[in-house]
C-alpha cells in the first residue's frame, strides 16, 4: 500500500519547526529536503538544523548535495529513518550506504529525470529506497513529469523488493495513477504546504490512493 509523506523545504528554521509540528499531528513519516546551493540552485537549512520527535513522526532526509560524505557526521547524529543521496553527486555512494546501514539508517538513492536506472544498478542493488525525482530541484509546486514512472519496472527488475519513492508535482489529479504504477512512497510538497487545511489535504490524498481505477 502506498504512503503519503509530506515534505518540508525551507531556509527558515521557524518555518521548519512550524511545519514539522503541524505535519506530525497527522503524518508518521516526513521528508526533509536539504539543498546545498551547488547540486541544487536553492539553499535550505542544512542538516545541522534538522530535528524531530521520534514519538511523533520519523524523518527521511533527501540530500540534494554535491559531496555526500561531507554531510555524513551530521546525518549520523540526527539518525533519520532514511537518508537519500543523489546518484548524480560527485562521489561513490556505495561506501556511504554502508556507513548509513551500520548506523541503523536506511540508505536511499535519488535519480534525476535524465538518469536511466540501469546505469546505476549497483546503487539500486545496495539501496533500501530509490527516489524517482520528477520535479525541479529545490522547488515545490511544479508539475510532475509523469513519463518518469516508466522507470518503476526497470528498478523492480534490478531489485524487486526495494522501496520506490516519487518526488515532484504530486496532487489529487495524479496521486492515484502513481500509486497504481507501483510507487510506494509519494512525497508531497505544495499540495499540503499551501493547502488551507494541510491535515485535510493529507487525508484526501491518502483516501485517493485507496480508490480503484486509474486516472490518466
Secondary structure as GFF3:
##gff-version 3
##sequence-region A 1 216
A	DSSP	beta_strand	3	8	.	.	.	ID=ss1
A	DSSP	alpha_helix	13	23	.	.	.	ID=ss2
A	DSSP	beta_strand	29	35	.	.	.	ID=ss3
A	DSSP	three_ten_helix	47	49	.	.	.	ID=ss4
A	DSSP	beta_strand	58	64	.	.	.	ID=ss5
A	DSSP	three_ten_helix	68	71	.	.	.	ID=ss6
A	DSSP	alpha_helix	72	78	.	.	.	ID=ss7
A	DSSP	beta_strand	82	86	.	.	.	ID=ss8
A	DSSP	alpha_helix	94	102	.	.	.	ID=ss9
A	DSSP	beta_strand	106	111	.	.	.	ID=ss10
A	DSSP	three_ten_helix	117	120	.	.	.	ID=ss11
A	DSSP	alpha_helix	121	126	.	.	.	ID=ss12
A	DSSP	beta_strand	129	133	.	.	.	ID=ss13
A	DSSP	three_ten_helix	146	150	.	.	.	ID=ss14
A	DSSP	alpha_helix	151	158	.	.	.	ID=ss15
A	DSSP	beta_strand	163	167	.	.	.	ID=ss16
A	DSSP	alpha_helix	175	180	.	.	.	ID=ss17
A	DSSP	beta_strand	185	188	.	.	.	ID=ss18
A	DSSP	alpha_helix	190	193	.	.	.	ID=ss19
A	DSSP	alpha_helix	198	209	.	.	.	ID=ss20
###
